[in-house]
């Protein structure tokens, strides 16, 4: 489990990344030297002599993590995945939602700056489940991958694996 240590009581992390123990030989390491934000987990790992990076994002209703990523000019090679709860509802990825969000431009600009593209799951299912029957379930969690990965559009969202009553667990299979 990786989480950024808080700098004070008001700065606790709101994003945690879990790595399966079966791949721990890839030497995962939390990196706070380049991206240091309570809502961003930036992790490196090594494979076959190369270093790769993963970014896990929680973007609150104010989109503070997206603003931070957009305002922080970094050149990070070998990012293979950016995933997270971006809290953006948009008709581009949620066919049950009829509107366009202005925040998706920022999200796609950030992904593009890391040379990542949105990956479509094998089966599109909601990732947020409303407690209110009047509100529809929605898709808020996305995965952006390096398009050269062999299994670019191969990830599964398991809505039965809910972390709480509202959120699903996303599992990703990547071949490097």
Legacy VTK file of the C-alpha trace (Angstrom):
# vtk DataFile Version 3.0
C-alpha trace
ASCII
DATASET POLYDATA
POINTS 176 float
0.000 0.000 0.000
1.329 3.441 -0.926
0.112 6.736 0.493
1.823 10.098 0.752
2.712 10.988 4.349
0.819 14.050 5.621
2.753 17.238 6.311
0.193 18.290 8.953
-3.241 17.272 10.305
-5.065 19.003 7.448
-2.910 17.427 4.747
-3.769 13.726 5.074
-3.702 11.770 1.785
-6.975 11.125 -0.020
-5.576 8.582 -2.464
-3.986 5.210 -1.739
-2.519 2.765 -4.225
-2.518 -0.961 -3.573
-0.030 -3.182 -5.409
-0.601 -6.925 -5.600
2.066 -8.755 -3.603
2.668 -11.119 -6.536
4.349 -8.314 -8.484
6.345 -6.836 -5.604
9.583 -8.010 -7.254
9.232 -4.998 -9.573
10.441 -2.813 -6.669
7.662 -0.255 -6.360
8.501 3.061 -4.710
6.412 6.118 -3.833
7.915 9.217 -5.446
7.152 12.573 -3.821
10.095 14.443 -5.295
8.348 15.469 -8.538
4.615 15.249 -7.811
3.771 15.988 -4.190
0.037 16.415 -3.646
-2.313 14.820 -1.138
-4.585 13.612 -3.950
-1.893 12.104 -6.182
0.044 8.907 -5.717
3.109 8.834 -7.993
4.854 5.457 -7.999
7.883 4.113 -9.830
8.805 0.506 -10.510
11.543 -1.312 -12.361
11.163 -3.997 -14.991
13.909 -5.484 -17.150
16.327 -2.650 -16.405
13.873 0.178 -17.145
11.975 2.421 -14.735
8.264 3.046 -15.281
5.770 5.261 -13.486
2.134 5.061 -12.376
-0.105 7.893 -11.250
-3.234 7.412 -9.153
-5.464 10.477 -8.773
-8.394 11.496 -6.637
-9.856 14.733 -7.912
-12.337 16.317 -5.532
-15.292 18.461 -6.589
-12.948 21.475 -6.908
-10.663 19.495 -9.259
-7.636 20.434 -7.144
-5.530 17.452 -8.278
-6.211 18.213 -11.948
-5.328 21.876 -11.404
-2.103 20.828 -9.695
-1.176 18.448 -12.539
-1.991 21.068 -15.151
-0.028 23.814 -13.360
2.973 21.605 -12.552
5.127 21.382 -15.625
7.007 18.106 -15.428
8.578 15.906 -18.029
8.163 12.342 -16.824
9.138 9.653 -19.320
7.754 6.120 -19.163
4.419 6.804 -17.495
2.406 3.736 -18.375
-0.795 4.337 -16.433
-2.805 7.142 -14.839
-5.946 6.061 -13.099
-8.290 7.396 -10.499
-11.530 8.931 -9.418
-11.660 12.123 -11.446
-15.191 13.182 -10.366
-16.102 14.288 -13.859
-19.382 13.203 -15.362
-19.430 13.451 -19.151
-21.279 11.920 -22.077
-17.938 10.909 -23.683
-17.472 8.009 -21.236
-20.894 7.703 -19.650
-23.574 7.153 -22.260
-26.260 7.539 -19.577
-25.126 11.096 -18.859
-26.306 13.531 -21.558
-23.991 16.494 -20.891
-20.442 17.637 -21.639
-18.098 18.767 -18.847
-15.563 21.548 -19.294
-13.229 19.663 -16.902
-12.673 16.836 -19.350
-10.521 19.173 -21.498
-8.076 19.575 -18.618
-8.085 15.846 -17.973
-7.325 15.002 -21.607
-4.652 17.748 -21.806
-2.915 16.230 -18.788
-3.148 12.706 -20.189
-1.818 13.945 -23.521
1.131 15.652 -21.812
2.045 12.231 -20.369
1.503 10.538 -23.776
-1.440 8.550 -22.409
-4.830 7.787 -23.944
-8.067 6.795 -22.271
-8.478 3.038 -22.178
-11.922 1.595 -22.617
-12.867 -1.264 -20.310
-13.901 -4.606 -21.726
-17.395 -3.887 -20.415
-18.520 -0.356 -19.525
-20.140 -0.351 -16.085
-20.746 2.384 -13.497
-17.984 3.045 -10.978
-20.070 5.186 -8.643
-23.284 3.835 -7.238
-25.801 6.385 -6.040
-27.454 5.984 -2.638
-30.385 7.990 -3.959
-32.749 6.106 -6.287
-33.517 9.393 -8.065
-29.867 9.753 -9.171
-28.377 7.493 -11.789
-25.233 5.475 -11.224
-22.317 6.967 -13.118
-18.797 6.478 -14.448
-16.254 8.594 -12.546
-13.165 6.386 -12.614
-10.960 6.125 -15.683
-7.758 4.525 -16.788
-5.314 6.222 -19.118
-2.618 3.971 -20.560
0.338 4.206 -22.841
-1.226 3.302 -26.216
1.719 1.082 -27.174
0.946 -1.419 -24.400
-0.161 -4.777 -25.832
-3.361 -4.806 -23.778
-4.252 -1.136 -24.185
-8.040 -1.574 -24.026
-7.998 -4.495 -21.649
-9.052 -3.702 -18.137
-11.970 -4.830 -16.058
-14.122 -2.906 -13.628
-15.590 -5.169 -10.997
-18.722 -3.476 -9.637
-19.250 -6.342 -7.216
-15.997 -5.469 -5.440
-17.206 -2.315 -3.775
-14.802 -0.603 -1.425
-17.729 1.162 0.203
-21.393 1.422 -0.622
-20.615 3.935 -3.387
-17.411 2.907 -5.156
-16.177 0.000 -7.250
-12.729 -1.503 -7.412
-10.876 -1.251 -10.710
-8.459 -4.015 -11.582
-5.966 -3.607 -14.384
-3.897 -6.155 -16.281
-0.876 -4.712 -18.053
1.870 -6.431 -19.985
5.133 -4.549 -20.166
LINES 1 177
176 0 1 2 3 4 5 6 7 8 9 10 11 12 13 14 15 16 17 18 19 20 21 22 23 24 25 26 27 28 29 30 31 32 33 34 35 36 37 38 39 40 41 42 43 44 45 46 47 48 49 50 51 52 53 54 55 56 57 58 59 60 61 62 63 64 65 66 67 68 69 70 71 72 73 74 75 76 77 78 79 80 81 82 83 84 85 86 87 88 89 90 91 92 93 94 95 96 97 98 99 100 101 102 103 104 105 106 107 108 109 110 111 112 113 114 115 116 117 118 119 120 121 122 123 124 125 126 127 128 129 130 131 132 133 134 135 136 137 138 139 140 141 142 143 144 145 146 147 148 149 150 151 152 153 154 155 156 157 158 159 160 161 162 163 164 165 166 167 168 169 170 171 172 173 174 175
